[in-house]
Amino acid sequence: MKENMEITVDMLVSVYTDLTKKLANTRFKAFASHLRNHELTLNQYSILSYIERENACSSIQLAQHLNLKAASITYLVDALEKKGLVKRVNNPEDRRSQRIQLTEDGTSIASYSVDNSFAITFFEDMDQDDREILYLMARIMNKRFKEPT
């Protein structure tokens, strides 16, 4: 960069806007790829993610959370169970009902971090000078986010 180049707010806004669009697009593509790799629909992944947060849940809880009918939840959970990602277990508090839990494979898929995977791929081949510049920029951005407006 030229040493005497004046960086305007408009230039920073333009770079920031472009960067956030690229990051959002890249994150979306990485997430879509993650779903495709495991042959999952968005609703199926949402179920895995919800169960991971709750540890276990009922079909009724899933239906309420996803705003879907019970029949749809049954179909989705059946598909996830066939893939070995969830299992139905008896509810210790109510023997008439079952709870849905993640299997080890289900936990692995649900806990996968698209952000971490993308970041590792993005940064691993970056040279040290660029890493230092990016690190300083990130620290400046973090500092700005912490300041009251």
Order of alpha helices (4+ residues) and beta strands (2+ residues): alpha-alpha-alpha-alpha-beta-beta-alpha-alpha-alpha
